[in-house]
Amino acid sequence: MINLILFGPPGSGKGTQALKLTERYGLLHISTGDLFRYELGNNTPLGVLARSYMEKGQLVPDEVTVGMLRNKVEANPDVNGYIFDGFPRTIPQAEALDALLTERNDSITKLIMLDVTEDEIVNRILERGKNSGRADDNDPAIIRNRFEVYLKETSPVYDFYAQSGKSVKVHGIGGIEEIFEKLCAEIDAVA
Ligand code: AMP
């Protein structure tokens, strides 16, 4: 099993790269943002709850997010591994993920962070917002808030996995293929 966390601020290219990595390594891509957007699109109680946080660029509470993630993992046991995208975003989420994998005699292989500056992010997300239909991609204030939340609550997750030598950074500005090859080199080094 290869279990990767694709890490980095919103708009750092995690979703784009995760899709390419899924193809190359045959892993299951789990994006908690996509899962919430699916629920939201179907107007489920979970979607309605998630919307109130997503609209403001805030995190959905850990217990809700972890429960949803657990269901997705448990519904797909027979895979070569997982690419977690947009999860874990807090230390309690990281602890819950480790506990979930440990139950399955498994663990995180590596956390790879796409390293991108804040200014680059705001520009990229506004650009994406022209087509993505995402309300949280169209307002610079909400985007800045998402970046603040990332710095405060999410970036400690990098250090959490660095303690066991699992965290690495890849420069996230450049061509999609160029960044993809750098990610593959990191994965091939441990796979
Ligand atoms: P993303 O598509 O990963 O940028 O996520 C969009 C929004 O969904 C975030 O701004 C949060 O409101 C919510 N979300 C996604 N993943 C998580 C998570 N792991 N924990 C809490 N909220 C999340």
py3Dmol code that shows the C-alpha trace and the ligand (Angstrom):
import py3Dmol

protein = """\
ATOM      1  CA  MET A   1       0.000   0.000   0.000  1.00  0.00           C
ATOM      2  CA  ILE A   2       1.083   3.563  -0.702  1.00  0.00           C
ATOM      3  CA  ASN A   3      -0.839   6.099   1.351  1.00  0.00           C
ATOM      4  CA  LEU A   4      -0.054   9.667   0.416  1.00  0.00           C
ATOM      5  CA  ILE A   5      -1.146  12.965   1.820  1.00  0.00           C
ATOM      6  CA  LEU A   6      -1.020  15.615  -0.860  1.00  0.00           C
ATOM      7  CA  PHE A   7      -0.591  18.738   1.172  1.00  0.00           C
ATOM      8  CA  GLY A   8      -0.454  22.485   0.603  1.00  0.00           C
ATOM      9  CA  PRO A   9      -2.561  25.631   0.733  1.00  0.00           C
ATOM     10  CA  PRO A  10      -5.830  25.974  -1.163  1.00  0.00           C
ATOM     11  CA  GLY A  11      -5.084  26.526  -4.835  1.00  0.00           C
ATOM     12  CA  SER A  12      -1.643  24.915  -4.683  1.00  0.00           C
ATOM     13  CA  GLY A  13      -2.599  22.369  -7.354  1.00  0.00           C
ATOM     14  CA  LYS A  14      -3.399  19.375  -5.142  1.00  0.00           C
ATOM     15  CA  GLY A  15      -6.521  18.364  -7.053  1.00  0.00           C
ATOM     16  CA  THR A  16      -4.853  18.572 -10.467  1.00  0.00           C
ATOM     17  CA  GLN A  17      -1.817  16.586  -9.355  1.00  0.00           C
ATOM     18  CA  ALA A  18      -3.874  14.053  -7.384  1.00  0.00           C
ATOM     19  CA  LEU A  19      -5.769  13.072 -10.531  1.00  0.00           C
ATOM     20  CA  LYS A  20      -2.530  12.488 -12.427  1.00  0.00           C
ATOM     21  CA  LEU A  21      -0.992  10.537  -9.539  1.00  0.00           C
ATOM     22  CA  THR A  22      -4.112   8.375  -9.273  1.00  0.00           C
ATOM     23  CA  GLU A  23      -3.658   7.340 -12.895  1.00  0.00           C
ATOM     24  CA  ARG A  24       0.024   6.565 -12.572  1.00  0.00           C
ATOM     25  CA  TYR A  25      -0.081   4.668  -9.287  1.00  0.00           C
ATOM     26  CA  GLY A  26      -3.617   3.233  -9.277  1.00  0.00           C
ATOM     27  CA  LEU A  27      -4.518   4.813  -5.963  1.00  0.00           C
ATOM     28  CA  LEU A  28      -7.913   5.974  -4.740  1.00  0.00           C
ATOM     29  CA  HIS A  29      -8.153   9.768  -4.646  1.00  0.00           C
ATOM     30  CA  ILE A  30     -10.109  11.031  -1.647  1.00  0.00           C
ATOM     31  CA  SER A  31     -10.735  14.782  -1.602  1.00  0.00           C
ATOM     32  CA  THR A  32     -12.807  15.867   1.389  1.00  0.00           C
ATOM     33  CA  GLY A  33     -13.609  19.132  -0.450  1.00  0.00           C
ATOM     34  CA  ASP A  34     -15.035  17.123  -3.382  1.00  0.00           C
ATOM     35  CA  LEU A  35     -16.987  14.902  -0.993  1.00  0.00           C
ATOM     36  CA  PHE A  36     -18.512  17.962   0.689  1.00  0.00           C
ATOM     37  CA  ARG A  37     -19.340  19.539  -2.686  1.00  0.00           C
ATOM     38  CA  TYR A  38     -21.076  16.307  -3.725  1.00  0.00           C
ATOM     39  CA  GLU A  39     -23.211  16.357  -0.557  1.00  0.00           C
ATOM     40  CA  LEU A  40     -23.895  20.038  -1.066  1.00  0.00           C
ATOM     41  CA  GLY A  41     -24.993  19.449  -4.667  1.00  0.00           C
ATOM     42  CA  ASN A  42     -27.461  16.825  -3.440  1.00  0.00           C
ATOM     43  CA  ASN A  43     -28.683  19.042  -0.629  1.00  0.00           C
ATOM     44  CA  THR A  44     -28.156  16.330   1.988  1.00  0.00           C
ATOM     45  CA  PRO A  45     -28.134  17.266   5.699  1.00  0.00           C
ATOM     46  CA  LEU A  46     -24.324  16.870   5.634  1.00  0.00           C
ATOM     47  CA  GLY A  47     -24.142  19.164   2.602  1.00  0.00           C
ATOM     48  CA  VAL A  48     -26.331  21.810   4.236  1.00  0.00           C
ATOM     49  CA  LEU A  49     -24.157  21.727   7.345  1.00  0.00           C
ATOM     50  CA  ALA A  50     -20.912  21.868   5.353  1.00  0.00           C
ATOM     51  CA  ARG A  51     -22.126  24.785   3.239  1.00  0.00           C
ATOM     52  CA  SER A  52     -22.357  27.115   6.234  1.00  0.00           C
ATOM     53  CA  TYR A  53     -18.615  26.645   6.864  1.00  0.00           C
ATOM     54  CA  MET A  54     -17.429  26.437   3.271  1.00  0.00           C
ATOM     55  CA  GLU A  55     -19.104  29.718   2.308  1.00  0.00           C
ATOM     56  CA  LYS A  56     -17.007  31.536   4.875  1.00  0.00           C
ATOM     57  CA  GLY A  57     -13.784  29.706   4.110  1.00  0.00           C
ATOM     58  CA  GLN A  58     -13.885  27.999   7.520  1.00  0.00           C
ATOM     59  CA  LEU A  59     -13.197  24.375   8.314  1.00  0.00           C
ATOM     60  CA  VAL A  60     -16.071  21.947   8.757  1.00  0.00           C
ATOM     61  CA  PRO A  61     -15.861  20.501  12.318  1.00  0.00           C
ATOM     62  CA  ASP A  62     -13.417  17.628  12.742  1.00  0.00           C
ATOM     63  CA  GLU A  63     -15.905  14.991  13.882  1.00  0.00           C
ATOM     64  CA  VAL A  64     -18.084  15.586  10.809  1.00  0.00           C
ATOM     65  CA  THR A  65     -15.115  15.523   8.428  1.00  0.00           C
ATOM     66  CA  VAL A  66     -13.485  12.484  10.018  1.00  0.00           C
ATOM     67  CA  GLY A  67     -16.774  10.540   9.974  1.00  0.00           C
ATOM     68  CA  MET A  68     -17.223  11.242   6.267  1.00  0.00           C
ATOM     69  CA  LEU A  69     -13.606  10.291   5.497  1.00  0.00           C
ATOM     70  CA  ARG A  70     -13.880   7.065   7.478  1.00  0.00           C
ATOM     71  CA  ASN A  71     -17.005   6.042   5.523  1.00  0.00           C
ATOM     72  CA  LYS A  72     -15.202   6.638   2.237  1.00  0.00           C
ATOM     73  CA  VAL A  73     -12.129   4.620   3.255  1.00  0.00           C
ATOM     74  CA  GLU A  74     -14.227   1.766   4.656  1.00  0.00           C
ATOM     75  CA  ALA A  75     -16.362   1.651   1.510  1.00  0.00           C
ATOM     76  CA  ASN A  76     -13.186   1.123  -0.595  1.00  0.00           C
ATOM     77  CA  PRO A  77     -10.988  -1.425   1.185  1.00  0.00           C
ATOM     78  CA  ASP A  78      -9.530  -3.190  -1.873  1.00  0.00           C
ATOM     79  CA  VAL A  79      -7.252  -0.541  -3.308  1.00  0.00           C
ATOM     80  CA  ASN A  80      -3.489  -0.163  -3.759  1.00  0.00           C
ATOM     81  CA  GLY A  81      -3.574   2.803  -1.422  1.00  0.00           C
ATOM     82  CA  TYR A  82      -5.046   6.245  -1.025  1.00  0.00           C
ATOM     83  CA  ILE A  83      -4.204   9.806  -1.973  1.00  0.00           C
ATOM     84  CA  PHE A  84      -5.655  12.094   0.654  1.00  0.00           C
ATOM     85  CA  ASP A  85      -6.244  15.562  -0.790  1.00  0.00           C
ATOM     86  CA  GLY A  86      -7.391  18.365   1.513  1.00  0.00           C
ATOM     87  CA  PHE A  87      -7.284  16.002   4.487  1.00  0.00           C
ATOM     88  CA  PRO A  88      -6.013  16.024   7.225  1.00  0.00           C
ATOM     89  CA  ARG A  89      -6.371  19.772   7.798  1.00  0.00           C
ATOM     90  CA  THR A  90      -5.972  19.785  11.593  1.00  0.00           C
ATOM     91  CA  ILE A  91      -3.887  17.824  14.104  1.00  0.00           C
ATOM     92  CA  PRO A  92      -6.971  15.956  15.459  1.00  0.00           C
ATOM     93  CA  GLN A  93      -7.772  14.916  11.860  1.00  0.00           C
ATOM     94  CA  ALA A  94      -4.201  13.645  11.437  1.00  0.00           C
ATOM     95  CA  GLU A  95      -4.476  11.668  14.673  1.00  0.00           C
ATOM     96  CA  ALA A  96      -7.809  10.211  13.583  1.00  0.00           C
ATOM     97  CA  LEU A  97      -6.362   9.253  10.182  1.00  0.00           C
ATOM     98  CA  ASP A  98      -3.383   7.526  11.797  1.00  0.00           C
ATOM     99  CA  ALA A  99      -5.712   5.626  14.139  1.00  0.00           C
ATOM    100  CA  LEU A 100      -7.914   4.563  11.229  1.00  0.00           C
ATOM    101  CA  LEU A 101      -4.931   3.288   9.219  1.00  0.00           C
ATOM    102  CA  THR A 102      -3.390   1.575  12.253  1.00  0.00           C
ATOM    103  CA  GLU A 103      -6.642  -0.388  12.728  1.00  0.00           C
ATOM    104  CA  ARG A 104      -5.982  -1.729   9.234  1.00  0.00           C
ATOM    105  CA  ASN A 105      -2.294  -2.465   9.961  1.00  0.00           C
ATOM    106  CA  ASP A 106      -1.415   0.351   7.649  1.00  0.00           C
ATOM    107  CA  SER A 107       0.096   3.826   7.872  1.00  0.00           C
ATOM    108  CA  ILE A 108       0.836   7.029   5.978  1.00  0.00           C
ATOM    109  CA  THR A 109       3.763   6.509   3.597  1.00  0.00           C
ATOM    110  CA  LYS A 110       4.559  10.155   2.932  1.00  0.00           C
ATOM    111  CA  LEU A 111       3.176  13.672   3.108  1.00  0.00           C
ATOM    112  CA  ILE A 112       4.144  15.815   0.120  1.00  0.00           C
ATOM    113  CA  MET A 113       3.579  19.535   0.346  1.00  0.00           C
ATOM    114  CA  LEU A 114       3.155  21.706  -2.733  1.00  0.00           C
ATOM    115  CA  ASP A 115       4.957  24.869  -1.737  1.00  0.00           C
ATOM    116  CA  VAL A 116       3.274  27.986  -3.200  1.00  0.00           C
ATOM    117  CA  THR A 117       3.216  31.619  -1.996  1.00  0.00           C
ATOM    118  CA  GLU A 118       0.062  33.431  -0.842  1.00  0.00           C
ATOM    119  CA  ASP A 119       0.009  35.957  -3.714  1.00  0.00           C
ATOM    120  CA  GLU A 120       0.288  33.207  -6.290  1.00  0.00           C
ATOM    121  CA  ILE A 121      -2.591  31.413  -4.561  1.00  0.00           C
ATOM    122  CA  VAL A 122      -5.003  34.327  -4.573  1.00  0.00           C
ATOM    123  CA  ASN A 123      -4.376  34.864  -8.286  1.00  0.00           C
ATOM    124  CA  ARG A 124      -4.746  31.198  -9.138  1.00  0.00           C
ATOM    125  CA  ILE A 125      -7.957  30.757  -7.164  1.00  0.00           C
ATOM    126  CA  LEU A 126      -9.553  33.867  -8.665  1.00  0.00           C
ATOM    127  CA  GLU A 127      -8.626  32.511 -12.099  1.00  0.00           C
ATOM    128  CA  ARG A 128     -10.136  29.098 -11.213  1.00  0.00           C
ATOM    129  CA  GLY A 129     -13.234  30.870  -9.859  1.00  0.00           C
ATOM    130  CA  LYS A 130     -14.125  32.128 -13.325  1.00  0.00           C
ATOM    131  CA  ASN A 131     -15.018  28.547 -14.294  1.00  0.00           C
ATOM    132  CA  SER A 132     -15.256  26.411 -11.164  1.00  0.00           C
ATOM    133  CA  GLY A 133     -18.664  27.676 -10.073  1.00  0.00           C
ATOM    134  CA  ARG A 134     -17.368  27.661  -6.493  1.00  0.00           C
ATOM    135  CA  ALA A 135     -18.638  30.582  -4.407  1.00  0.00           C
ATOM    136  CA  ASP A 136     -15.543  30.307  -2.203  1.00  0.00           C
ATOM    137  CA  ASP A 137     -13.287  30.878  -5.243  1.00  0.00           C
ATOM    138  CA  ASN A 138     -14.698  34.286  -6.189  1.00  0.00           C
ATOM    139  CA  ASP A 139     -14.148  36.544  -3.214  1.00  0.00           C
ATOM    140  CA  PRO A 140     -10.591  37.674  -2.374  1.00  0.00           C
ATOM    141  CA  ALA A 141     -11.546  38.123   1.312  1.00  0.00           C
ATOM    142  CA  ILE A 142     -12.763  34.513   1.583  1.00  0.00           C
ATOM    143  CA  ILE A 143      -9.667  33.270  -0.230  1.00  0.00           C
ATOM    144  CA  ARG A 144      -7.413  35.178   2.199  1.00  0.00           C
ATOM    145  CA  ASN A 145      -9.405  33.677   5.064  1.00  0.00           C
ATOM    146  CA  ARG A 146      -8.874  30.166   3.680  1.00  0.00           C
ATOM    147  CA  PHE A 147      -5.154  30.920   3.541  1.00  0.00           C
ATOM    148  CA  GLU A 148      -5.173  32.196   7.154  1.00  0.00           C
ATOM    149  CA  VAL A 149      -6.958  29.031   8.295  1.00  0.00           C
ATOM    150  CA  TYR A 150      -4.359  27.018   6.416  1.00  0.00           C
ATOM    151  CA  LEU A 151      -1.484  28.798   8.171  1.00  0.00           C
ATOM    152  CA  LYS A 152      -3.025  28.569  11.617  1.00  0.00           C
ATOM    153  CA  GLU A 153      -4.751  25.198  11.704  1.00  0.00           C
ATOM    154  CA  THR A 154      -3.438  23.133   8.818  1.00  0.00           C
ATOM    155  CA  SER A 155       0.272  23.877   8.479  1.00  0.00           C
ATOM    156  CA  PRO A 156       1.044  22.170  11.870  1.00  0.00           C
ATOM    157  CA  VAL A 157       0.061  18.892  10.173  1.00  0.00           C
ATOM    158  CA  TYR A 158       3.266  19.199   8.122  1.00  0.00           C
ATOM    159  CA  ASP A 159       5.321  19.251  11.350  1.00  0.00           C
ATOM    160  CA  PHE A 160       3.259  16.403  12.806  1.00  0.00           C
ATOM    161  CA  TYR A 161       4.414  14.048  10.037  1.00  0.00           C
ATOM    162  CA  ALA A 162       7.892  15.609   9.929  1.00  0.00           C
ATOM    163  CA  GLN A 163       8.441  14.128  13.407  1.00  0.00           C
ATOM    164  CA  SER A 164       8.491  10.673  11.823  1.00  0.00           C
ATOM    165  CA  GLY A 165      10.508  11.897   8.814  1.00  0.00           C
ATOM    166  CA  LYS A 166       7.559  11.589   6.435  1.00  0.00           C
ATOM    167  CA  SER A 167       7.084  15.214   5.319  1.00  0.00           C
ATOM    168  CA  VAL A 168       8.707  16.637   2.195  1.00  0.00           C
ATOM    169  CA  LYS A 169       8.210  19.847   0.199  1.00  0.00           C
ATOM    170  CA  VAL A 170       8.076  20.181  -3.566  1.00  0.00           C
ATOM    171  CA  HIS A 171       8.254  23.605  -5.227  1.00  0.00           C
ATOM    172  CA  GLY A 172       4.699  24.113  -6.498  1.00  0.00           C
ATOM    173  CA  ILE A 173       5.183  26.857  -9.080  1.00  0.00           C
ATOM    174  CA  GLY A 174       5.900  25.800 -12.657  1.00  0.00           C
ATOM    175  CA  GLY A 175       4.391  23.598 -15.343  1.00  0.00           C
ATOM    176  CA  ILE A 176       1.931  20.848 -14.361  1.00  0.00           C
ATOM    177  CA  GLU A 177       4.136  18.129 -15.906  1.00  0.00           C
ATOM    178  CA  GLU A 178       7.291  19.465 -14.297  1.00  0.00           C
ATOM    179  CA  ILE A 179       5.684  19.440 -10.840  1.00  0.00           C
ATOM    180  CA  PHE A 180       4.142  16.021 -11.497  1.00  0.00           C
ATOM    181  CA  GLU A 181       7.556  14.500 -12.245  1.00  0.00           C
ATOM    182  CA  LYS A 182       8.951  15.951  -9.026  1.00  0.00           C
ATOM    183  CA  LEU A 183       6.072  14.383  -7.080  1.00  0.00           C
ATOM    184  CA  CYS A 184       6.640  11.026  -8.798  1.00  0.00           C
ATOM    185  CA  ALA A 185      10.333  11.144  -7.867  1.00  0.00           C
ATOM    186  CA  GLU A 186       9.356  11.589  -4.216  1.00  0.00           C
ATOM    187  CA  ILE A 187       6.908   8.697  -4.376  1.00  0.00           C
ATOM    188  CA  ASP A 188       9.283   6.384  -6.255  1.00  0.00           C
ATOM    189  CA  ALA A 189      11.868   6.998  -3.552  1.00  0.00           C
ATOM    190  CA  VAL A 190       9.606   5.297  -0.970  1.00  0.00           C
ATOM    191  CA  ALA A 191       7.367   2.998  -3.046  1.00  0.00           C
TER     192      ALA A 191
END
"""
ligand_1 = """\
23
AMP
P -11.033 22.250 -0.746
O -11.774 21.811 -1.969
O -10.115 21.182 -0.227
O -10.376 23.586 -0.910
O -12.155 22.427 0.409
C -13.197 23.387 0.282
C -13.815 23.638 1.653
O -14.373 22.415 2.169
C -12.846 24.106 2.736
O -12.630 25.512 2.695
C -13.581 23.665 3.998
O -14.669 24.531 4.292
C -14.162 22.320 3.577
N -13.203 21.210 3.837
C -12.590 20.421 2.919
N -11.772 19.526 3.502
C -11.871 19.751 4.840
C -11.251 19.181 5.976
N -10.348 18.173 5.872
N -11.589 19.671 7.196
C -12.488 20.673 7.323
N -13.094 21.279 6.296
C -12.795 20.837 5.055
"""
view = py3Dmol.view(width=600, height=400)
view.addModel(protein, "pdb")
view.setStyle({"model": 0}, {"cartoon": {"style": "trace"}})
view.addModel(ligand_1, "xyz")
view.setStyle({"model": 1}, {"stick": {}})
view.zoomTo()
view.show()
